Amino acid sequence: MSEKLVFPEDFLWESAQSAYQVEGNNYSKIHQTE
């Protein structure tokens, strides 16, 4: 299957991954400064 099928779940997953990564970065910064 050459073309990528896109489903709404893929967009939700991508945004969830992005949000998780941002949260992780913020968490790291907060704990590095303490």
Buried (B, 14 or more C-beta within 10 A) or exposed (E): EEEEEEEEEEEEEEEEEEEEEEEEEEEEEEEEEE
